[in-house]
């Protein structure tokens, strides 16, 4: 190879742009050409001297302004994706449908004629709102963050379905009746009292469904299972409240209160426990 | 403090999906690189800052079109280079020194050698003065040579990646880098050897 051609390889070698073959050609030429070796040294000196032109730090005001602008746009886009008109309409429609289904299939509910219109309307409206909200959560795009809101929505809806299925197969009232008729059951009832029994059963009927649906939510976990679990538990509690209120007519205030508190405690324990289990299943727990 | 350890491409895909933390990490990795890329070319802080902002805003608007078949660095530098070319077209900068170095390298070399390679042999340059001379010499290069040279020397890009960024071939990029270094060697002369 001629020296004129080697000059190009010399510069390319300084820029790290030589293939193995080109490197071999250059080395072979340099072994026998002192002029090109001198040229290499000259180019190397120039190349290294150019390091004197060091980087400057970009102004903090500039970087913060640009970063802030883009982060605000991301936040706005995220909000827009959640609350599109189509999704709001779909969420509202699902809320109404699901609350109607829950109302009709609720075990232990007295006949509609026996429920006060105010209670019926309040529970129905509240239920439609919470079901609608849960549906909206499941419809949103999911960006990575502390909480997977789609997972929260799904946990609430699936947990409510599981709780209703559990109640239909073995309602709280049935368990109380069984306890009253059996010796061990009577002992338990005497120990904890009726209010205590409703507290424990309320907790069980909230926690167990959330734990049971966790395998289906292993791909819907974010970086904070505890926070996500609490959110899921709170959502399920909001969904179960109208169900309790529609069934509480025959009970004393103490029993109803215990039932509600038990459901709340069970939701807030079952939620994080279910999320933790789901994270473990997904292998995403850190 | 960053908790991300993913590749640029993984972060870009997360950012594309709306992940704010992924964007923050990418921004943190590239803010200094892009800023200095413009500053080296332009030497004008105001314009460099303007193009810096435009680069990231353009990246943000175009993120839906990103595919991991291309390296993220190639993508962002392509955006930056296109902005730089638009700006250069507006400024219509054509440095005379580089034109002489490119067209008549032999004559300039002869002049430099005859003068003993330095106008004032006693002159001692501070590091700041040497930086200024380097900056002036680099900015005097033709745009094509300057792009390839800055990307290779200061941004650490390989010749193949530079070819993708500037829309040329690897061979042409190597030639441009070679011509740039040759021109700089003449421009800087003995000053460079005092370092």
Interface residues (C-beta under 8 A of the other chain):
Chain A: X7 X8 X10 X11 X12 X14 X15 X16 X17 X42 X43 X45 X46 X47 X48 X49 X50 X52 X53 X54 X55 X56 X57 X58 X59 X62 X63 X65 X66 X67 X69 X70 X71 X73 X74 X75 X77 X78 X81 X141 X143 X144 X145
Chain B: X14 X17 X18 X19 X20 X21 X22 X23 X24 X27 X31 X32 X35 X36 X39 X40 X49 X52 X53 X56 X57 X60 X127 X130 X131 X134 X135 X138 X152 X153 X154 X158 X159 X160 X170 X173 X174 X175 X177 X178 X181 X182 X184 X185 X188 X191 X192 X193 X195
